[in-house]
Amino acid sequence: MTTMNTELNRRAMAMLRAVGAGRAELTCSCEPDLRVDGLPCCDQATAHQLARAGLIRPARVVAVGQWTRAELTAAGLRALGGGLAAA
């Protein structure tokens, strides 16, 4: 697992909060896409970075291209300061 080398911007933090609140889904992919509240995320590049950095992950294994609930990793929860605020 890697971590992002730069400080997370407000959009990335909002995405983490949405995942933590159970409002997000990811595709099963090497570059997973993110949906929040059923809508495609406007910044898929940041979604990919969060996944590559090990901050978010699919909640369960599904077929490639299928959607599943997204969840925070322990590192993602730490990036939020250990708690969840309203997204």
Buried (B, 14 or more C-beta within 10 A) or exposed (E): EEEBEEEBEEEBBBBBBBBBBEBBBBBBEEEBBBBBEEEEBEBEEBBBBBBBBBBBBBBEEBEEEEBBBBBBBEBBBEBBEEEBEEB
